[in-house]
Every structure is written in structure tokens, then in C-alpha cells.
Amino acid sequence: MSYYWRYVLWLIAVIGLVVVLIMLLLPGNHKTISGNQFISYSSSNSVASLIIDAPENANSTHQAVKISVSQNSVVYQQLSTYKYNVVNQQSYPNNQTAYKVFLRSLYFANFLRGNTNPADANPYGICPLGDRYIFNFVNNNQSVIHTWTTSCGEKTYYGNANLTVSLFENQVPNFQNLTQNINF
């Protein structure tokens, strides 16, 4: 084989390697879940949740809110301290049809788009004077999605954050009244 062809093959191999590395390093959801598969979780033992973590402050005054949605219930929890002690909890009945519509809405808000690299999973300490929004989706006690975004712009979540947060908040009757004394 001539020197020219060896050079061309070597160049193609290097370009291919660079393309693969770029694909691996680009942010994005590395778990491939179709819309139909995600929506089909409405009939399984799955839970979609959002934690709104308020700005960082003293442990005794730290606050957060968690909303968990499943096919059987919507659970609102007001949390205190960094250990997330539950200080108020409200549960509301849900059904499979409502949960299916909720999951479909999350899908169209691009809930599945994000960097799911475990090395980037911890949002604590990021955006200390702002809020952190932590999104989780668990099926049969197995994490499917764990992403987050902040009011400062740092994020691993690449969906429509405002829409996603509103969708969760809208699952809780009287959400605004329940959170009126929380500083976020």
C-alpha cells in the first residue's frame, strides 16, 4: 500500500475518533427513551418528582419543596434543613389517566433531555443565592432520570424548565397558598 493511502486511512480513523469523542462529551440525555416508552410508565410503579431547593442559608432556616406524582397520588412536602425534614405534607388522589396526561406533558416539555452523567448529578453548592430545581423519575425504585437546573443558569436539564416546573406545581391544588411562607 502506498504512503498516500496509509495517510488517508490514518486521517479517516482520526476523524472518526474525534467525532465519537465529541458525541460522548456533548451534553444530552445518554439514556434513550422513546416518548411511547416514557408515557407507558403511567401504568407502572413510577414516580416523577421535583425538588425546589431555596437559596443556601443556615441549616435551621433552609427550606425546600418536593412534589411527587404517581398514578395513585400527588404528594406535596414542605421540607426544612439540608436533611429535608418534612414539616408539612399534603396528599391528593391521582389516577392512571391523569398521570398519563402528566407524563405526556412532561415529554413534550423535553423532560427526557439532559446530561445524566453521574459525575454531574449533585447541584448543591451551585447557584448558592438562587434556587435549584431537581428533576427525578424513578421506575420500580430504579432511577431513570436525574437532572437539575438553577435560577443562575447552570444546569444538567435541557428541557423547558419553566414549563416543567409549572406542570409539577399545577399538580398540587393550592400550591401558591401552601408555599406563600417559603423563601424562593
MARBATI-477973 format. One line per 2 residues: their letters; for each residue y, x, z of N, C-alpha, C. Coordinates in nm, 2 decimals. Atoms other than C-alpha are relative to their C-alpha. Example, Ala and Ser with C-alpha at 12.3 -4.5 7.8 and 13.67 -1.06 7.14 Angstrom:
! MARBATI-477973
as	-0.12:0.09:0.00:-0.45:1.23:0.78:0.12:0.09:0.00 | -0.11:-0.09:0.00:-0.11:1.37:0.71:0.11:-0.08:0.08
This chain:
! MARBATI-477973
ms	-0.12:0.08:0.00:0.00:0.00:0.00:0.12:0.09:0.00 | -0.12:-0.09:0.01:0.34:0.14:-0.09:0.09:-0.02:0.12
yy	-0.09:0.00:-0.11:0.60:0.22:0.16:0.09:-0.12:0.00 | -0.09:0.12:0.02:0.82:-0.07:0.03:-0.07:-0.12:0.06
wr	0.07:0.11:-0.05:0.55:-0.33:0.11:-0.02:0.00:0.15 | 0.01:-0.02:-0.15:0.49:-0.19:0.46:0.13:-0.03:0.07
yv	-0.13:0.03:-0.06:0.86:-0.21:0.53:0.02:-0.15:0.00 | -0.02:0.14:0.01:0.87:-0.57:0.41:-0.08:-0.08:0.10
lw	0.09:0.07:-0.10:0.57:-0.68:0.62:0.05:0.03:0.14 | -0.06:-0.03:-0.13:0.72:-0.50:0.92:0.12:-0.08:0.03
li	-0.12:0.07:-0.02:1.05:-0.67:0.87:-0.03:-0.15:0.02 | 0.04:0.14:-0.02:0.88:-1.02:0.84:-0.05:-0.02:0.14
av	0.06:0.01:-0.13:0.69:-0.95:1.16:0.11:0.00:0.11 | -0.11:-0.01:-0.10:1.01:-0.85:1.35:0.08:-0.13:0.00
ig	-0.08:0.13:0.01:1.20:-1.16:1.22:-0.08:-0.11:0.07 | 0.08:0.10:-0.07:0.91:-1.38:1.33:0.00:0.01:0.15
lv	0.00:-0.02:-0.14:0.90:-1.23:1.67:0.14:-0.04:0.06 | -0.13:0.04:-0.04:1.28:-1.28:1.71:0.01:-0.15:0.00
vv	-0.01:0.14:0.00:1.25:-1.64:1.61:-0.08:-0.06:0.11 | 0.08:0.05:-0.11:0.97:-1.70:1.86:0.08:0.02:0.14
li	-0.08:-0.02:-0.13:1.18:-1.54:2.14:0.12:-0.09:0.02 | -0.12:0.09:-0.01:1.49:-1.74:2.06:-0.05:-0.14:0.03
ml	0.05:0.13:-0.03:1.28:-2.06:2.07:-0.04:-0.01:0.14 | 0.04:0.00:-0.14:1.14:-1.97:2.41:0.12:0.01:0.09
ll	-0.11:-0.01:-0.09:1.48:-1.88:2.55:0.11:-0.11:-0.01 | -0.09:0.11:0.02:1.68:-2.17:2.42:-0.02:-0.11:0.11
pg	0.02:0.11:-0.09:1.74:-2.44:2.68:-0.06:-0.12:-0.07 | 0.06:0.12:0.05:1.54:-2.75:2.63:-0.12:-0.04:0.08
nh	0.12:0.04:-0.07:1.26:-2.95:2.75:-0.13:0.06:-0.06 | 0.12:-0.07:0.05:0.95:-2.74:2.71:-0.13:-0.09:0.02
kt	0.11:0.09:0.00:0.72:-3.03:2.80:0.03:-0.11:-0.10 | -0.02:0.09:0.10:0.67:-3.25:2.51:-0.06:-0.14:0.04
is	0.04:0.14:-0.04:0.66:-3.62:2.60:0.06:-0.09:-0.10 | -0.06:0.10:0.10:0.70:-3.89:2.34:0.06:-0.12:0.07
gn	-0.07:0.12:-0.06:0.91:-4.20:2.40:-0.11:-0.10:0.05 | 0.10:0.10:-0.04:0.60:-4.42:2.40:-0.08:0.05:0.12
qf	0.07:-0.05:-0.11:0.42:-4.19:2.64:0.08:-0.02:0.13 | -0.09:0.01:-0.12:0.72:-4.19:2.88:0.00:-0.15:0.04
is	-0.02:0.14:-0.03:0.76:-4.57:2.86:-0.14:-0.06:0.05 | 0.13:0.05:-0.05:0.38:-4.62:2.92:-0.02:0.03:0.14
ys	0.01:-0.03:-0.14:0.43:-4.46:3.26:0.03:-0.13:0.09 | -0.04:0.12:-0.08:0.56:-4.81:3.36:-0.12:-0.07:0.06
ss	0.12:0.07:-0.05:0.20:-4.92:3.42:-0.08:0.10:0.09 | 0.07:-0.10:-0.08:0.11:-4.61:3.62:0.06:0.02:0.14
ns	-0.05:-0.03:-0.13:0.17:-4.47:3.96:0.11:0.11:-0.01 | -0.11:-0.09:0.02:0.50:-4.31:3.87:0.13:-0.04:0.07
va	-0.12:0.02:-0.07:0.84:-4.28:4.03:0.11:0.09:-0.07 | -0.12:-0.07:0.05:1.18:-4.19:3.88:0.10:0.00:0.11
sl	-0.09:0.00:-0.12:1.43:-4.07:4.13:0.13:0.09:-0.04 | -0.13:-0.07:0.01:1.79:-3.94:4.15:0.04:0.03:0.15
ii	-0.07:-0.04:-0.12:1.94:-3.75:4.44:0.14:0.04:-0.03 | -0.14:-0.03:0.01:2.32:-3.74:4.46:0.03:0.08:0.13
da	-0.02:-0.09:-0.11:2.39:-3.44:4.68:0.15:0.03:0.01 | -0.14:-0.01:-0.01:2.75:-3.43:4.81:0.04:0.15:0.02
pe	-0.05:-0.14:-0.01:2.97:-3.11:4.83:-0.06:0.06:0.13 | 0.06:-0.07:-0.11:2.84:-2.85:5.06:0.10:0.02:0.12
na	-0.08:-0.01:-0.12:2.97:-2.85:5.42:-0.09:0.02:0.12 | 0.08:-0.03:-0.12:2.84:-2.83:5.78:-0.12:-0.09:-0.01
ns	0.13:0.07:-0.01:2.48:-2.93:5.83:0.01:-0.14:0.06 | -0.01:0.13:-0.07:2.58:-3.21:6.07:0.08:-0.11:-0.07
th	-0.07:0.10:0.08:2.81:-3.38:5.82:-0.04:-0.01:-0.14 | 0.05:0.01:0.14:2.62:-3.32:5.50:-0.06:-0.13:-0.03
qa	0.06:0.13:0.04:2.53:-3.64:5.31:-0.05:0.01:-0.14 | 0.06:0.02:0.13:2.32:-3.74:5.01:-0.05:-0.14:-0.01
vk	0.06:0.13:0.03:2.18:-4.05:4.85:-0.12:0.03:-0.09 | 0.11:-0.01:0.09:1.84:-4.09:4.69:-0.04:-0.14:-0.04
is	0.04:0.13:0.06:1.74:-4.37:4.46:-0.14:0.03:-0.07 | 0.13:-0.02:0.05:1.37:-4.40:4.38:-0.04:-0.14:-0.07
vs	0.03:0.12:0.08:1.25:-4.65:4.11:-0.15:0.01:-0.04 | 0.14:0.01:0.05:0.88:-4.75:4.05:-0.02:-0.14:-0.05
qn	0.03:0.13:0.05:0.71:-5.05:3.91:-0.01:-0.11:0.11 | 0.00:0.09:-0.11:0.69:-5.21:4.26:0.12:-0.01:0.08
sv	-0.11:0.00:-0.09:1.01:-5.12:4.42:0.12:0.09:-0.05 | -0.12:-0.09:0.01:1.36:-4.97:4.42:0.04:0.03:0.14
vy	-0.03:-0.04:-0.14:1.43:-4.77:4.73:0.13:0.08:0.00 | -0.13:-0.07:-0.02:1.79:-4.66:4.83:-0.01:0.06:0.14
qq	0.00:-0.07:-0.13:1.81:-4.40:5.10:0.13:0.08:0.01 | -0.11:-0.08:-0.03:2.12:-4.26:5.26:-0.05:0.11:0.09
ls	0.06:-0.11:-0.07:2.04:-3.91:5.38:0.11:0.09:0.07 | -0.10:-0.09:-0.07:2.21:-3.67:5.63:-0.07:0.13:0.02
ty	0.03:-0.14:-0.02:2.19:-3.30:5.69:-0.07:0.06:-0.13 | 0.07:-0.06:0.11:2.03:-3.05:5.45:-0.15:-0.02:0.00
ky	0.14:0.03:0.00:1.69:-3.16:5.56:-0.03:-0.15:-0.05 | 0.01:0.14:0.06:1.76:-3.51:5.41:-0.06:-0.10:0.10
nv	0.05:0.10:-0.09:1.70:-3.71:5.72:0.05:-0.14:-0.04 | -0.04:0.13:0.05:1.70:-4.08:5.63:0.08:-0.07:0.12
vn	-0.08:0.07:-0.10:1.98:-4.27:5.82:0.02:-0.14:-0.04 | 0.00:0.14:0.04:1.97:-4.59:5.61:-0.09:-0.01:-0.12
qq	0.09:0.02:0.11:1.71:-4.73:5.38:0.00:-0.15:-0.03 | 0.01:0.13:0.05:1.71:-5.04:5.17:-0.11:0.00:-0.11
sy	0.10:0.01:0.11:1.41:-5.15:4.96:0.02:-0.14:-0.07 | -0.02:0.11:0.08:1.42:-5.40:4.68:-0.13:-0.02:-0.09
pn	0.11:0.01:0.08:1.13:-5.55:4.49:0.03:0.03:-0.15 | -0.01:-0.02:0.14:1.07:-5.45:4.13:-0.13:-0.04:-0.07
nq	0.13:0.04:0.07:0.81:-5.54:3.86:-0.01:0.09:-0.12 | 0.03:-0.09:0.11:0.65:-5.36:3.57:0.09:-0.02:-0.12
ta	-0.09:0.02:0.11:0.87:-5.53:3.31:0.14:0.06:0.02 | -0.13:-0.06:-0.03:1.19:-5.43:3.48:-0.01:0.16:0.00
yk	0.02:-0.15:0.00:1.05:-5.07:3.53:-0.01:0.05:-0.14 | 0.02:-0.05:0.14:0.95:-5.05:3.16:0.14:0.00:-0.07
vf	-0.14:0.00:0.06:1.31:-5.15:3.06:0.08:0.12:0.05 | -0.07:-0.12:-0.06:1.45:-4.89:3.30:-0.05:0.13:-0.06
lr	0.05:-0.13:0.06:1.22:-4.61:3.16:0.05:0.01:-0.14 | -0.04:0.00:0.14:1.31:-4.71:2.81:0.15:0.03:-0.01
sl	-0.14:-0.04:0.00:1.68:-4.69:2.90:0.02:0.14:0.03 | -0.01:-0.14:-0.03:1.63:-4.35:3.06:-0.04:0.08:-0.13
yf	0.04:-0.07:0.12:1.45:-4.24:2.74:0.12:0.01:-0.10 | -0.11:0.00:0.09:1.75:-4.34:2.53:0.12:0.07:0.05
an	-0.10:-0.08:-0.06:1.98:-4.16:2.77:-0.04:0.15:-0.01 | 0.05:-0.13:0.01:1.78:-3.85:2.68:-0.05:0.06:0.13
fl	0.04:-0.05:-0.13:1.63:-3.82:3.03:-0.10:0.11:-0.01 | 0.10:-0.10:0.01:1.35:-3.60:2.89:0.05:0.13:-0.05
rg	-0.06:-0.13:0.05:1.59:-3.33:2.76:0.05:0.08:0.12 | -0.04:-0.09:-0.10:1.63:-3.04:2.99:-0.08:0.12:0.01
nt	0.07:-0.12:-0.03:1.53:-2.70:3.10:-0.09:-0.02:0.12 | 0.09:0.02:-0.11:1.22:-2.74:3.31:-0.06:0.13:0.05
np	0.05:-0.13:-0.05:1.17:-2.37:3.38:0.01:0.00:0.15 | 0.00:0.00:-0.15:1.07:-2.34:3.75:0.10:0.10:0.06
ad	-0.10:-0.10:-0.05:1.30:-2.04:3.79:0.14:-0.06:0.01 | -0.13:0.06:0.00:1.60:-2.27:3.73:0.00:-0.13:0.08
an	0.02:0.13:-0.07:1.48:-2.56:3.95:0.09:-0.03:0.12 | -0.08:0.02:-0.12:1.70:-2.51:4.25:0.15:0.00:-0.02
py	-0.14:0.01:0.03:2.05:-2.64:4.22:0.09:0.02:0.13 | -0.08:-0.01:-0.12:2.15:-2.58:4.58:0.08:0.13:0.01
gi	-0.09:-0.11:0.00:2.45:-2.35:4.63:0.08:0.01:-0.13 | -0.07:0.01:0.13:2.56:-2.42:4.27:0.10:-0.11:0.01
cp	-0.11:0.10:-0.01:2.89:-2.61:4.25:0.02:-0.04:0.14 | 0.00:0.03:-0.14:2.94:-2.59:4.62:0.11:-0.11:0.04
lg	-0.10:0.09:-0.03:3.26:-2.80:4.62:-0.01:-0.13:-0.08 | 0.02:0.12:0.08:3.12:-3.06:4.38:-0.13:-0.07:0.03
dr	0.12:0.08:-0.02:2.83:-3.30:4.35:-0.11:0.06:-0.09 | 0.12:-0.03:0.07:2.47:-3.22:4.24:-0.08:-0.13:-0.02
yi	0.08:0.12:0.04:2.26:-3.48:4.06:-0.13:0.05:-0.04 | 0.14:-0.05:0.02:1.89:-3.41:4.08:-0.09:-0.11:-0.05
fn	0.08:0.10:0.06:1.66:-3.60:3.85:-0.15:0.04:0.01 | 0.15:-0.03:-0.01:1.28:-3.62:3.91:-0.07:-0.12:-0.06
fv	0.10:0.10:0.05:1.00:-3.80:3.75:-0.14:0.05:0.04 | 0.13:-0.04:-0.05:0.66:-3.79:3.92:-0.10:-0.11:-0.05
nn	0.11:0.09:0.04:0.33:-3.94:3.79:-0.12:0.04:0.07 | 0.12:-0.03:-0.08:0.03:-3.96:4.02:0.02:0.13:0.08
nq	-0.03:-0.11:-0.09:0.20:-3.71:4.26:0.02:0.13:-0.08 | -0.02:-0.12:0.08:0.25:-3.46:3.97:0.14:0.00:-0.06
sv	-0.14:-0.01:0.06:0.60:-3.35:3.87:-0.01:0.01:-0.15 | -0.01:0.00:0.14:0.67:-3.44:3.51:0.13:0.06:-0.05
ih	-0.14:-0.05:0.03:1.05:-3.38:3.50:0.06:0.03:0.14 | -0.09:-0.04:-0.11:1.27:-3.19:3.75:0.12:0.07:-0.06
tw	-0.12:-0.07:0.06:1.62:-3.12:3.62:0.12:-0.04:0.09 | -0.12:0.03:-0.08:1.97:-3.13:3.76:0.13:0.03:-0.08
tt	-0.13:-0.03:0.05:2.34:-3.13:3.67:0.10:-0.01:0.11 | -0.10:-0.01:-0.10:2.66:-3.08:3.86:0.13:-0.06:-0.05
sc	-0.13:0.04:0.04:3.01:-3.21:3.86:0.09:0.12:-0.05 | -0.07:-0.12:0.04:3.12:-2.85:3.78:-0.05:0.05:-0.14
ge	0.04:-0.03:0.14:2.93:-2.83:3.45:-0.13:0.08:-0.01 | 0.13:-0.07:0.00:2.63:-2.61:3.55:-0.11:-0.11:-0.01
kt	0.11:0.10:0.01:2.30:-2.79:3.46:-0.13:0.06:-0.06 | 0.13:-0.01:0.07:1.94:-2.79:3.35:-0.03:-0.13:-0.07
yy	0.02:0.14:0.06:1.97:-3.16:3.25:0.09:0.00:-0.13 | -0.07:0.00:0.13:2.07:-3.20:2.88:0.01:-0.15:-0.05
gn	-0.02:0.13:0.05:2.07:-3.58:2.86:0.14:-0.05:0.03 | -0.13:0.06:-0.03:2.36:-3.82:2.91:0.01:-0.02:0.15
an	0.00:0.00:-0.15:2.43:-3.75:3.28:0.07:-0.12:0.05 | -0.07:0.11:-0.05:2.69:-4.02:3.33:-0.08:-0.13:-0.02
lt	0.08:0.12:0.03:2.47:-4.29:3.17:-0.12:0.00:0.09 | 0.12:-0.01:-0.08:2.16:-4.17:3.36:0.03:-0.03:0.15
vs	-0.04:0.03:-0.14:2.34:-4.18:3.70:0.03:-0.15:0.01 | -0.03:0.15:0.00:2.48:-4.53:3.62:-0.13:-0.08:0.00
lf	0.13:0.08:0.00:2.13:-4.65:3.53:-0.07:0.00:0.13 | 0.06:0.00:-0.13:2.00:-4.54:3.86:0.08:-0.08:0.10
en	-0.08:0.08:-0.10:2.29:-4.68:4.06:-0.01:-0.15:-0.03 | 0.01:0.14:0.03:2.26:-5.01:3.88:-0.13:-0.06:0.04
qv	0.13:0.06:-0.05:1.90:-5.05:4.01:0.02:-0.05:0.15 | -0.02:0.04:-0.14:2.05:-5.09:4.36:0.10:-0.10:0.02
pn	-0.11:0.11:-0.03:2.22:-5.42:4.45:0.10:0.06:0.10 | -0.11:-0.04:-0.09:2.55:-5.35:4.62:0.01:0.15:0.02
fq	0.00:-0.15:-0.01:2.53:-4.97:4.55:0.14:0.04:0.05 | -0.13:-0.05:-0.03:2.91:-4.94:4.58:0.03:-0.03:0.15
nl	-0.02:0.04:-0.14:2.91:-5.12:4.92:-0.08:0.10:0.09 | 0.09:-0.09:-0.08:2.62:-4.90:5.05:0.06:0.14:0.01
tq	-0.04:-0.14:0.01:2.79:-4.58:4.95:0.15:0.02:0.04 | -0.14:-0.01:-0.02:3.15:-4.66:5.05:0.05:0.10:0.10
ni	-0.04:-0.09:-0.10:3.15:-4.43:5.35:-0.06:0.14:-0.02 | 0.06:-0.14:0.04:2.98:-4.13:5.17:0.10:0.07:-0.08
nf	-0.10:-0.08:0.06:3.20:-3.85:5.06:-0.05:0.08:-0.12 | 0.03:-0.06:0.13:3.10:-3.79:4.70:0.07:-0.07:-0.11
